[in-house]
Amino acid sequence: MAFANFSAWRALALHSLKREEAALPLYEKAYLGATKNVQALLAYGLLLLRRGGEDEKAIEVFKAAAKRKLGARQWLALYQNLGLAYWLSGDLPRALTLFSRIYQRSQSASVRGIYGLLLIEKGGESGDYEEALRFCEEAAGYDGEDSVLVDNLAQVLSRTGEEADRARAEELFRKALALSPTQFDSLCGLARICMQTNREEEARGLLERALQRPESRFNAISRGEALEMAKALGRI
């Protein structure tokens, strides 16, 4: 146990220095040794999610952390990340069930942002965005200066097919970018609207900015979709 905890602290130190590859085997040793260091388990699970290809392993790590004594912030971080892991592993219904429970305990901007994203994904699968629209409208009303919450509402509106909704979505995407100029989803969402309305030059510029961002798995619009849009505009 002592060795596992020592490995956990070493891994966290290396991770803080952005030496992720060196931290990974130490996180694994800490996990296999049943470390009590919750922060190390949370960091390890999230690192696995960001890297991709090990979503099931991340779920195992988060479940191990859930058996430890958790502070309020650790509980919230753990279950948000576990919900994301379920989604990325292909189990959206389970992710939504978990977030509905988290939302009963915390209505923070972070929880609203992720829950809204998952509801948008649900709408994309079913073709019915009513639940996502209702939630994202309320969330944006909760904090209209949070760029993620503003973007979520824009994402829903941009998917409905109504011209009036698309016009409002454009306004919201521009607001989100005024708040966070490099936000990937907003850049891509606005680029898509520009493509739909024959403003190709602006769309190209937006996509170029978006594709300069580091890749993330936690987006409403994937990097692959952004690349396809750029390809359609002759930029790739």
Order of alpha helices (4+ residues) and beta strands (2+ residues): alpha-alpha-alpha-alpha-alpha-alpha-alpha-alpha-alpha-alpha-alpha-alpha-alpha
